[in-house]
Amino acid sequence: MRPHIIGIAGPSSSGKTELARQLCLKLPGTSIVSLDSYYRAISHLPLEERAKTNFDHPDALDWELLHAHLSDLSGGRPFEEPVYSFAEHTRLPGTCIIEPHEFVIVEGLFVFYWPELRGILDTRVFVQTDPEVCFQRRLRRDVAERGRTPESVRQQYARTVLPGAEWFVYPTRKYADLVVSGEEPLDRSTAAVIQALHQARAAAGA
């Protein structure tokens, strides 16, 4: 049976990953594919040059590879998801095997940006969260998990993260089948998505 592919989009640190993880708990066996894994390979550049890349622009993503992988998945074939290092700003050796389970979640900033990628999604969910809440979450995460300094996080957020969201992420909200809040309790937004999935599958006769 073809997997039901769920797309979760929204600004940085809006709560996309946490929502995806909660859905996995409610839908056992579900796979998560992260758009972050598909940043283009730039290992040929020195680390200081890689760090200057604008990762908040769609051009930084190898969406063509992701589209090919999701097409494989739709045909019932597994694929090898790249492994990406935020500390090194490049892909690492090795891959992660994604199997065609009943549900597959694709989450990331620009999941709704490309028409070709949108067209392969069965259910589209946008996570809406106040920009200041997103910034505070990103500040905590990047300092704790990605080796950033608070000042570098502030500079990047003002220079590329927030402008990128305003230009390329927020406008894609119109493509969502469902908009949930990234600030409300996770069980509430998770339940809303599961209800939407049941409705979508019922409408499709699944």
Rosetta blueprint (number, residue, H / E / L):
1 M L
2 R L
3 P L
4 H E
5 I E
6 I E
7 G E
8 I E
9 A E
10 G L
11 P L
12 S L
13 S L
14 S L
15 G L
16 K H
17 T H
18 E H
19 L H
20 A H
21 R H
22 Q H
23 L H
24 C H
25 L H
26 K H
27 L L
28 P L
29 G L
30 T L
31 S E
32 I E
33 V E
34 S E
35 L H
36 D H
37 S H
38 Y H
39 Y E
40 R L
41 A L
42 I L
43 S L
44 H L
45 L L
46 P L
47 L H
48 E H
49 E H
50 R H
51 A L
52 K L
53 T L
54 N L
55 F L
56 D L
57 H L
58 P H
59 D H
60 A H
61 L E
62 D L
63 W H
64 E H
65 L H
66 L H
67 H H
68 A H
69 H H
70 L H
71 S H
72 D H
73 L H
74 S H
75 G L
76 G L
77 R L
78 P L
79 F E
80 E E
81 E E
82 P E
83 V E
84 Y E
85 S E
86 F L
87 A L
88 E L
89 H L
90 T E
91 R E
92 L E
93 P E
94 G E
95 T E
96 C E
97 I E
98 I E
99 E L
100 P L
101 H L
102 E L
103 F E
104 V E
105 I E
106 V E
107 E E
108 G L
109 L L
110 F L
111 V L
112 F L
113 Y L
114 W L
115 P H
116 E H
117 L H
118 R H
119 G L
120 I L
121 L L
122 D L
123 T E
124 R E
125 V E
126 F E
127 V E
128 Q E
129 T L
130 D L
131 P H
132 E H
133 V H
134 C H
135 F H
136 Q H
137 R H
138 R H
139 L H
140 R H
141 R H
142 D H
143 V H
144 A H
145 E H
146 R L
147 G L
148 R L
149 T L
150 P H
151 E H
152 S H
153 V H
154 R H
155 Q H
156 Q H
157 Y H
158 A H
159 R H
160 T H
161 V H
162 L H
163 P H
164 G H
165 A H
166 E H
167 W H
168 F H
169 V H
170 Y H
171 P H
172 T H
173 R H
174 K H
175 Y H
176 A L
177 D L
178 L E
179 V E
180 V E
181 S E
182 G L
183 E L
184 E L
185 P L
186 L H
187 D H
188 R H
189 S H
190 T H
191 A H
192 A H
193 V H
194 I H
195 Q H
196 A H
197 L H
198 H H
199 Q H
200 A H
201 R H
202 A H
203 A H
204 A L
205 G L
206 A L
